[in-house]
Amino acid sequence: MIPDATERPEDAAWMRRALELAEGVIYATSPNPRVGCVIVRDGEVLGEGATQPVGGPHAEVCALRDAQARGLPVRGATVYVTLEPCSHYGRTPPCVDALVAAAPARVVVAMGDPNPRVNGEGLARLRAAGIAVTVGVCLDEALALNIGFVARMSRGTPWLWAKMAASLDGRSALSNGRSQWITGEAARADGHHWRARSCAVLTGIGTVLADNPRLDVRHVPTTRPPRKIVLDSRLRMPADARLLDGTETWVFTAREDAAKSAELAARNARIICLPDAGGRVDLPAVMRWLGQHDINEVHAEAGAQLTGALLQAGCVDELLVYMAPMLLGEGAGMARLPLLEELDQARRFEFADVRRVGADVRMRAPDPGRLAAARAAAAPSRT
């Protein structure tokens, strides 16, 4: 085993190219992580690739095949990959075996793989084969692409962002309940990107009854639409709801009703009964169930009541807020939360990104503690 190689001036630029490749498959790979790989020698790209949909080759194998197709040997080259190479047999053989066989001189890795079946083993096997390893290059950018995968692997539950649209005075609807549309077309199209990259879109029965949404993805081409999830404590879901479009929808309830369940099952709805002690859907139990069923990221689009309940239950990891330059006066807030008497009782988030989207502003604000925990889980092993 040789000691880890230090980072070189050119490493960040090549890793950013690998990240671009991973970004290009952001809608396609789940529940697998989004990974990009570039193989370089003397400033020349020998091969590159990105992880393919489930069952297809991973990024490293795609890049090695690309180099082979070009007739360019990889021995002695440098491999840049955004995630630690896998070291176990799953639907595909271990990527680390393919890399060791190709004999590059050096492998540069952005982040570790917190999958318990990997978790440093891929890096250890590269080092044991005498390949120099550099880790942590563009770690934060790589984590942002795979925050849900890291959350599911490290804590057993998906990463959930709560999407909200609001006026400058913090209202999500008029006093009469009307809310379409607070934000403009550009913001709504941007919201579909976040739907498309998620594994599941979640809403509540109140939104279904009030708005009859489709919860589908528009404006973004994707071959892997996210799962539709409805939280419906009393199983009031109409069988003719627009979101029951033939794709399997998961309906979480707290009420057993064989006749209603059969009616919804005929529309390809799967009914999951997870009641809490108060007769409502047990929200933390839902998150655990989703983690057990390969859901990495959840995009929640719900009304103020459910958004508030998700926040109070500790299920929200990040806020995704679109703010429109208007004032609505008295009306519904973004989330229904209990009254606080002291500022130190407030749950705090941290702005990670604020940008203009059309006429509106989009703010991303993760929970800093949750983000730090994910970063720690993704930090690659240096030994």
C-alpha positions in Angstrom: 0.0 0.0 0.0 1.3 3.5 -0.9 0.4 6.7 0.9 -2.3 8.9 -0.4 -1.3 11.3 -3.2 -1.7 15.0 -2.5 -4.2 17.1 -4.5 -2.8 18.6 -7.7 -3.7 22.0 -9.2 -5.5 20.4 -12.2 -7.6 18.0 -10.1 -10.5 20.3 -9.3 -11.1 21.2 -13.0 -11.2 17.5 -14.1 -13.4 16.6 -11.1 -15.8 19.3 -12.2 -16.0 17.6 -15.6 -16.8 14.4 -13.9 -19.5 16.2 -11.9 -21.0 17.6 -15.1 -21.3 14.0 -16.4 -23.0 13.0 -13.1 -25.4 16.0 -13.4 -26.3 14.8 -16.8 -27.9 11.6 -15.4 -29.5 13.3 -12.4 -33.0 12.2 -13.4 -32.1 8.6 -14.4 -30.1 6.6 -11.9 -32.1 6.3 -8.6 -32.0 4.5 -6.3 -28.4 4.3 -7.4 -26.2 7.4 -6.9 -25.4 9.8 -9.8 -21.7 9.3 -10.6 -19.4 10.7 -13.3 -15.9 9.5 -14.3 -13.2 10.9 -16.5 -9.9 9.2 -17.3 -7.0 11.6 -18.2 -3.4 11.4 -19.2 -1.2 14.4 -19.8 -4.2 16.7 -20.2 -5.9 14.5 -22.7 -9.3 12.7 -22.0 -8.9 9.0 -22.7 -12.5 8.1 -21.7 -15.5 9.3 -19.8 -18.9 8.1 -18.6 -21.7 8.3 -16.2 -23.7 5.8 -14.3 -26.6 4.3 -16.3 -30.1 3.4 -15.1 -30.4 0.6 -12.6 -28.9 -2.6 -13.9 -26.6 -0.8 -16.3 -22.9 -0.1 -16.0 -21.5 2.3 -13.5 -19.6 5.4 -14.4 -16.1 3.9 -14.0 -16.9 1.0 -16.3 -18.5 3.3 -18.9 -15.4 5.5 -18.9 -13.1 2.4 -19.2 -15.2 1.1 -22.1 -15.0 4.6 -23.8 -11.2 4.5 -23.5 -11.2 1.0 -25.0 -13.4 2.1 -27.9 -11.0 4.9 -28.6 -8.1 2.5 -28.5 -6.4 4.3 -25.7 -4.8 2.3 -22.9 -5.6 3.4 -19.3 -2.4 2.0 -17.6 -0.6 4.8 -15.8 -3.4 7.4 -16.3 -5.4 9.3 -13.7 -9.1 8.4 -13.0 -11.4 11.1 -11.6 -14.6 9.7 -10.2 -17.2 11.6 -8.1 -18.0 8.6 -5.7 -15.8 5.9 -4.2 -15.8 2.9 -6.5 -18.1 0.1 -5.3 -16.4 -3.0 -4.0 -19.3 -5.5 -3.9 -21.4 -7.5 -6.2 -24.9 -6.2 -6.8 -26.7 -5.9 -10.1 -23.2 -5.3 -11.6 -19.7 -6.5 -10.6 -17.4 -4.3 -8.4 -16.1 -1.2 -10.2 -12.9 -1.4 -8.1 -12.0 -4.7 -9.8 -12.3 -3.1 -13.2 -10.1 -0.2 -12.1 -7.4 -2.4 -10.6 -7.3 -4.5 -13.8 -6.9 -1.3 -15.9 -3.9 -0.3 -13.7 -4.2 3.5 -13.6 -1.4 5.3 -11.7 -3.8 7.3 -9.6 -7.5 7.6 -8.7 -9.0 10.9 -7.5 -12.3 10.5 -5.6 -14.7 13.3 -4.6 -16.6 11.6 -1.8 -16.9 8.3 0.0 -19.7 5.8 -0.4 -21.6 5.4 2.9 -23.2 2.2 1.7 -22.3 -0.3 4.4 -21.3 -2.7 1.7 -18.6 -0.2 0.6 -17.8 2.4 3.2 -14.1 2.7 2.5 -13.5 -0.8 1.1 -13.3 0.5 -2.5 -10.5 3.0 -1.5 -8.7 0.4 0.6 -8.6 -2.0 -2.3 -7.2 0.6 -4.7 -4.5 1.4 -2.2 -3.7 -2.2 -1.6 -3.2 -2.6 -5.4 -0.5 0.1 -5.3 -2.7 2.8 -6.9 -2.2 6.3 -5.6 -5.5 7.7 -4.2 -6.5 11.3 -3.7 -9.8 12.0 -1.9 -12.1 14.9 -1.0 -11.7 16.9 -4.3 -15.0 18.8 -4.8 -16.6 16.9 -1.9 -19.4 19.5 -1.3 -20.4 19.5 -5.0 -20.5 15.7 -5.1 -22.6 15.6 -1.9 -25.1 18.0 -3.4 -25.8 15.6 -6.3 -26.3 12.6 -4.0 -27.6 14.1 -0.7 -30.5 11.7 -0.7 -28.4 8.6 -1.3 -26.1 9.6 1.5 -29.0 10.2 3.9 -30.6 6.9 3.1 -27.4 4.9 3.5 -26.2 6.7 6.7 -29.5 7.1 8.6 -32.0 4.9 6.9 -34.4 7.7 5.7 -34.6 9.8 2.6 -33.7 13.5 2.4 -36.9 15.5 2.3 -37.2 19.0 1.0 -40.4 21.0 1.5 -41.3 23.1 -1.5 -43.3 26.2 -0.8 -44.4 29.2 -2.8 -45.1 32.4 -1.0 -45.6 36.2 -1.3 -43.2 38.7 0.3 -45.4 38.8 3.4 -45.1 35.0 3.7 -48.5 34.0 2.5 -49.1 30.8 0.5 -52.7 31.5 -0.4 -55.4 34.2 -0.2 -57.8 34.3 2.7 -60.3 32.5 0.4 -57.8 29.7 -0.2 -56.9 30.6 -3.8 -53.2 30.1 -4.6 -52.8 29.5 -8.3 -50.6 31.1 -9.2 -48.4 33.0 -6.8 -45.2 32.4 -8.6 -44.5 32.8 -12.3 -44.0 30.3 -15.1 -40.2 30.2 -14.7 -40.4 29.3 -11.0 -43.0 26.6 -11.7 -40.8 25.1 -14.4 -37.9 25.2 -12.0 -40.0 23.4 -9.4 -40.5 20.6 -11.9 -36.7 20.1 -12.0 -36.8 19.4 -8.3 -39.7 17.0 -8.8 -37.9 15.2 -11.6 -34.7 14.7 -9.6 -36.5 13.3 -6.6 -37.5 9.6 -6.1 -40.9 10.6 -4.8 -43.3 13.6 -4.8 -45.4 13.8 -1.6 -48.6 15.6 -0.8 -51.5 15.5 1.5 -55.2 14.6 1.0 -56.1 18.2 1.6 -54.2 19.3 -1.5 -55.7 16.4 -3.5 -59.2 17.4 -2.6 -58.7 21.1 -3.1 -56.6 21.2 -6.2 -56.8 17.7 -7.8 -53.1 17.8 -8.9 -51.5 15.4 -11.3 -48.1 15.4 -9.4 -46.4 14.6 -12.7 -43.3 16.1 -14.2 -43.6 18.6 -17.0 -41.0 20.9 -18.6 -38.3 18.3 -17.8 -37.6 15.2 -20.0 -37.2 12.1 -17.8 -37.6 8.4 -18.4 -38.0 7.8 -14.6 -40.9 9.8 -13.2 -40.9 10.1 -9.4 -43.2 8.0 -7.3 -46.4 9.7 -6.2 -47.2 9.6 -2.5 -50.3 10.9 -0.7 -50.7 11.1 3.1 -54.4 10.4 3.8 -55.2 9.5 7.4 -58.9 8.8 6.9 -58.5 7.3 3.4 -60.6 9.9 1.6 -58.8 9.6 -1.7 -61.2 9.9 -4.6 -60.9 7.0 -7.1 -61.1 9.5 -9.9 -58.3 11.7 -8.7 -56.1 12.9 -11.5 -52.9 11.7 -9.9 -54.2 8.1 -10.1 -53.1 7.9 -13.8 -52.1 4.2 -13.9 -48.7 4.5 -12.4 -48.4 3.0 -9.0 -49.2 5.6 -6.3 -48.5 5.0 -2.6 -51.2 6.1 -0.2 -50.4 6.2 3.5 -53.3 6.0 5.8 -54.2 5.4 9.5 -57.5 3.7 8.7 -58.2 0.1 7.6 -61.0 0.0 5.0 -61.0 -3.1 2.8 -63.7 -1.8 0.4 -62.0 1.6 -0.2 -58.6 0.0 -0.5 -59.9 -2.4 -3.2 -61.4 0.6 -5.1 -58.1 2.4 -5.0 -56.1 -0.7 -5.8 -58.1 -0.9 -9.0 -56.5 2.4 -10.0 -53.0 1.0 -9.1 -52.8 2.6 -5.7 -50.9 0.8 -3.0 -52.4 1.4 0.5 -50.0 1.4 3.5 -51.5 1.7 6.9 -49.1 3.3 9.4 -51.2 4.9 12.2 -49.7 6.8 15.2 -51.2 6.9 18.7 -53.4 9.8 17.7 -55.1 8.1 14.8 -53.1 10.0 12.1 -50.4 8.8 9.7 -47.2 8.3 11.6 -44.8 10.6 9.7 -41.5 9.3 11.0 -42.7 5.8 10.3 -43.5 6.8 6.7 -39.9 8.2 6.3 -38.4 4.9 7.6 -40.7 2.9 5.3 -39.6 5.0 2.3 -35.9 4.5 3.2 -36.5 0.7 3.3 -38.0 0.9 -0.2 -35.1 2.7 -1.9 -36.4 6.2 -1.8 -33.4 8.6 -1.7 -35.1 12.0 -2.1 -38.6 13.2 -1.3 -40.1 16.4 -2.8 -42.9 17.5 -0.5 -45.5 19.8 -2.1 -48.3 20.2 0.5 -50.5 22.7 2.2 -49.6 24.6 5.4 -51.1 22.0 7.7 -49.1 19.0 6.4 -45.9 21.1 5.8 -46.2 22.2 9.5 -46.7 18.6 10.6 -43.7 17.4 8.7 -41.6 20.1 10.2 -42.8 19.4 13.8 -42.2 15.6 13.3 -38.6 16.4 12.3 -39.0 15.0 8.7 -37.9 18.1 6.8 -34.2 18.4 5.9 -34.4 21.3 3.6 -36.7 24.2 2.6 -37.2 25.1 -1.0 -39.0 28.4 -1.1 -40.1 30.4 -4.1 -41.0 33.9 -3.2 -43.0 36.2 -5.5 -42.8 40.0 -5.4 -46.3 40.6 -4.2 -48.3 41.1 -1.0 -51.3 39.0 -0.3 -52.4 40.4 3.1 -54.4 38.1 5.4 -54.2 34.5 4.2 -52.6 31.2 4.8 -49.0 31.0 5.9 -46.4 28.6 4.5 -46.6 26.2 7.4 -48.9 25.8 10.3 -46.6 25.7 13.4 -47.2 26.2 17.1 -46.8 29.6 18.7 -43.3 30.2 20.1 -42.5 32.5 23.0 -38.7 32.7 22.7 -36.4 33.0 19.7 -34.2 30.2 20.9 -37.2 27.8 20.4 -37.1 28.5 16.7 -35.8 25.8 14.4 -33.1 27.3 12.2 -32.1 26.7 8.7 -29.1 28.0 6.7 -29.3 29.6 3.3 -27.3 27.5 0.8 -28.4 29.2 -2.4 -30.5 32.2 -3.2 -31.1 33.1 -6.8 -33.6 34.8 -9.1 -35.8 32.6 -11.2 -37.8 34.7 -13.7 -39.6 37.4 -11.7 -39.3 35.4 -8.4 -36.6 34.3 -6.0 -35.7 30.8 -5.1 -34.2 30.1 -1.7 -32.7 26.7 -0.7 -32.2 26.4 3.1 -31.0 23.1 4.5 -30.9 22.3 8.2 -27.2 22.9 9.1 -27.0 20.0 11.5 -28.5 17.6 9.0 -26.2 18.9 6.2 -23.1 18.5 8.5 -24.1 14.9 9.3 -24.5 14.1 5.6 -21.1 15.6 4.9 -19.5 13.6 7.7 -21.1 10.4 6.3 -19.8 11.3 2.8 -16.2 12.2 3.8 -13.9 9.6 2.2 -11.6 7.5 4.2 -8.0 8.7 4.1 -6.4 5.5 5.4 
